[in-house]
Amino acid sequence: MGITIVNLILAVIILAMGIWAYGRKKADAALLVGIAFGLFAISHLLTLLGLAETLNTLLIIIRILGYLTAIFAVYRIGTHK
C-alpha cells in the first residue's frame, strides 16, 4: 500500500505541473503528460480504495489510456519543429 500512496502523490504532482506548464507555455505536450499522470492517479486512488479487484477491467482501460496519452505526448515532442 505504501508504494501506491507514493505513486498517487507523485502522479498528482505531475498532473499539477502539466497543467501549470500548459497554462504558462501553452505546450500541448505538457498538458498531455499531465492528463496521462492524472489517469494513473485515478488508477492508484481506486486501488487504495480497495476497488482494484472489482474494477479490474476499468483499471486496465484507465492505465492503457494513460500510457497511450503519454506516448502521444512524446510523439508530439519528437515531431515538433
Secondary structure, DSSP 4 states (H G I P E B T S, - for coil): -HHHHHHHHHHHHHHHHHHHHHHHH--HHHHHHHHHHHHHHHHHHHHHTT-TTTTHHHHHHHHHHHHHHHHHHHHHHHH--
